[in-house]
Amino acid sequence: MNVVNPGQPILSVVLPFYNEADHVGRVLTAIPAAIEPLQLPFEIIMVDDGSTDGTWSELQTLCHRDARLQAVRFSRNFGKEAALSAGLAKARGQAVITMDGDLQHPPEVIARLVARWQRGDVDIVDAVKRHANRGGPLKNLAATLFYTLHRRLTGMEMNGSSDFKLLDRRVVSVLNTMGERRLFFRGLCDWLGFRRDLVTFDVADRVGGRSKWSLKQLLRLALNGITAFTSAPLHVTTGLGCLFLAFSAPLAVQTLYMKLTAQAVSGFTTVILLLLMLGSAILISLGIIGIYIAQIFDEVKARPRYLVSEQSETGEGRS
């Protein structure tokens, strides 16, 4: 554990918010109440991801009441991954906990994360869901397929993992040097390696209604989670090409033989089916290549991950 300067927090908690005005106060009552018994200096970094309700106003009010709270507001909605990145960049603690701002990540688990880190032999403590699938049947099936595909293609085991984790300061420092624009936070933390352990938890009921994640956003995150860590889909397209070549070669020989022997060719149906299969394979392959090209395009533009429009005053700046 690093030497801590006087007045510097030992623990930082990063919370992303998006249109959560109705329950911000409840969340920011529960989390400090869970940390205070640990008797560690702490700060809570709240990132407003371009909310269009009264979230920012609520955060400002809370920051003026408690010097341990700091808030950052994005100029627009940049996504949860960007919000986590902004929080990590601002956090000063020797350990940083990232968690959702809807209490589905139970605050009482924080003590277990900190206790495991304080032993001094791990750099990352993952909070892993005891029961990974809590959504409807379709969502659970999609999640299972994603994690299975991700594991097969990348070799990374993420089933049950979440954005609820504790990161040592040196892990945070490494993450803050990562310049990629399209982030998949939990995958990146797994890719880093470092010494790690886990604690399990039961996902609590969400406060404030339904999740803000749409099907389109979840699909985009899933695609980014795969393409950011492996080029295997590109190799799959090559394999499909070889497979179709192997399948087509005997048909080509048969067609030439029948042509040379003046036998009638009545394979119209076969030709149509082959064209449909080949056309579909080509379009899918082009789509996969297009996804990677789009990622390259985003990276070379080198635009910032997020833009901050406002910040609350820091604890040092208030009397």
Secondary structure, 3 states (H helix, E strand, C coil): CCCCCCCCCCEEEEEEECCCCCCHHHHHHHHHHHHHHHCCCEEEEEEECCCCCCHHHHHHHHHHHCCCEEEEEECCCCCHHHHHHHHHHHCCCCEEEECCCCCCCCHHHHHHHHHHHHCCCCCEEEEEECCCCCCCHHHHHHHHHHHHHHHHHHCCCCCCCCCCEEEEHHHHHHHHHCCCCCCCHHHHHHHHCCCEEEEEECCCCCCCCCCCCCHHHHHHHHHHHHHCCCCHHHHHHHHHHHHHHHHHHHHHHHHHHHHHCCCCCCCHHHHHHHHHHHHHHHHHHHHHHHHHHHHHHHHHHCCCCCCEEEECCCHHHCC
